[in-house]
């Protein structure tokens, strides 16, 4: 099978440090992976090409990179399934981390985020008199999170980290869920308010925009975004309601339950807090722009037809959670 691997190359130490694209045409086996093709390029066509790889079995996570615009493991990505128009496969270094050379990036940012999460259980209360046995159901649930191989694919494609490097990030937050969901962490009910309070701070669980990029990128099905959403529920159940994120969630839910659609006009003040004058004034230019472009939501928010069916859904969810 003939393929063209289009690699984005960059050498920060060279005279011309700007990234550029370089094409390599080669023959590979029909069952070859993108990593197989890259290794063949390095060994047979261009020994200056830099990349990371090790196990070739989706275990070590070393070969995380962007393939056709999305992060993944090159050793797990079949070349035949990745062909674009003209039998071309585009390969770039992982995003949101500085490039060392070609497809090799500096992982300091990734590990700094991981280290911000307390890496051990924090049980509270008296010391147990005997061994604490965790249910099989709880451990099977946690196994989905502990499957993370720290490849950085989710961080590479995180749209929030792209614009706000202070965001804790999907990998670190998924690691945090490994503890917040462990019944041995925190009090007798498995709740650590101290841990949830830290995660509830700015750049924590409420900064995720739910773009699903980390879910798509994760090669192990950890689904970081789903863990972040679960921690939001945990934080609110633990009494952390006085944040923009928590207020936004409650206002969003109340609006849909009340009328069946989102009341955008009242969503912002309810999310920021009705008494947050400075915060509300900060949105004045946005409101003015919406008004001048005919995008201002109606003052009178009407209920949809059949609203009773929507409310019945909310009632059933409430009964299920009790």
Secondary structure by P-SEA (a helix, b strand, c coil): cbbbbbcccccccccccbbbbbbbbbbbcccccaaaaaaaaaccccccbbbbbccccccccccccccccccccccccccccccccccbbbbbccccccccccccccaaaaaaaaaccccbbbbcccccccbbbbcaaaaaaacccccccccccccccccccccccccccaaaaaaaaaaaacccccccccccaaaaaaaaccccccccccccccccccccccaaaaaaaaaaaaaaaacccccaaaaaaaaaaaaaaacccccccaaaaaaacccaaaaaaaaaaaaaaaaaaccccccbbbbcccaaaaaaaaaaaaaaac
